[in-house]
Amino acid sequence: MRVSRSISVKLVGGAAIALCMAAMSPANAWDCSTVPGYGALKWALDMAQAQKNGGFGFNMWGTIVDRDGTVCAVAFTGSDRGEQWPGSRAISAQKAYTANAFSLPKFALSTANLYTAVQPGGSLYGLQHSNPVDPALAYLGPASDFGTSKDPMVGYRVGGVNVFGGGLALYDSSGTLIGAIGVSGDSSCADHNIAWRTRHYLKLDYVPAGVGSAGHADNIIYDITAFSGLEQEGISASGWGHPTCSTAATSIAQTGLPGTR
């Protein structure tokens, strides 16, 4: 009798696990045909990382999501997985999700643009705590498939909100917002520069407008001024500023990146 009950419990438990996994399966209707796939992302990310970007020159992770926030491609630079910060894979997906989630057909916001606004007292304070990453999806599957065409995140909406450089919305040649790219693995400022170059190589930078200047509408803004005070360490003149990481990264962002189309 005890054996029978034990088997019954195991069967029920197994059924529950099966139902849970079924609920986590990608939706049958997900379609990434509107955004670049693995091969294009890998090529563009490699090209962008190889340039001087004002960071450490580290290898990178990159993720593309479609307009629904579904992960469509994940890639890394370098000859092998492990030459990049392992934690940056999920961060790259988080950045892509954020840039897509808070950009509109006629107005783009990069993750870099969000830094000041989410600080205490900022106009978007608390945004960084919304839409959390789903860890069950971010760490799903064998690590050996991470960053390949079989990456286990593909087909899922992993979520997450990131508020420093590296995430940019994707606009095609008709000006249509089709998704976003997230890049992570270096300083946040270098991440932004690499994401910008990657998007440019993909020819998906027909950005309509944003908080920045014309031709660089969703570019990173370095206007946080050092401020001595008990309540605030710095203030952004625009309200959309990002901290500096290095003189080189700042110079590249301000004068060395291609304009948007």
Number of C-alpha atoms within 10 A of each C-alpha: 6 7 8 9 10 11 12 12 12 12 12 12 12 12 12 12 12 12 12 11 10 11 10 13 12 14 13 7 7 15 13 21 9 13 24 19 18 20 14 16 24 23 16 21 27 21 15 21 24 13 12 16 26 22 20 11 15 18 21 26 31 35 33 34 36 28 20 16 24 25 29 27 30 31 27 29 24 14 8 9 19 10 14 19 15 15 11 18 25 26 25 28 36 34 34 34 36 30 31 29 20 15 22 16 15 13 16 26 26 34 32 29 29 29 25 25 21 19 16 12 11 14 14 14 15 13 15 17 12 10 15 13 20 15 12 11 19 20 15 13 14 10 12 11 13 21 24 17 16 15 21 22 26 24 23 21 23 24 25 23 24 28 24 22 29 33 38 34 37 31 24 18 12 8 16 16 25 20 30 30 34 37 36 32 27 24 22 24 27 30 30 28 30 34 25 29 22 28 25 20 17 17 16 25 26 21 27 21 18 20 19 17 11 14 17 22 20 27 28 31 26 20 17 19 13 12 11 9 8 6 8 12 11 16 15 18 12 15 19 25 22 24 22 17 15 13 10 17 22 21 13 17 22 15 9 14 17 15 16 19 16
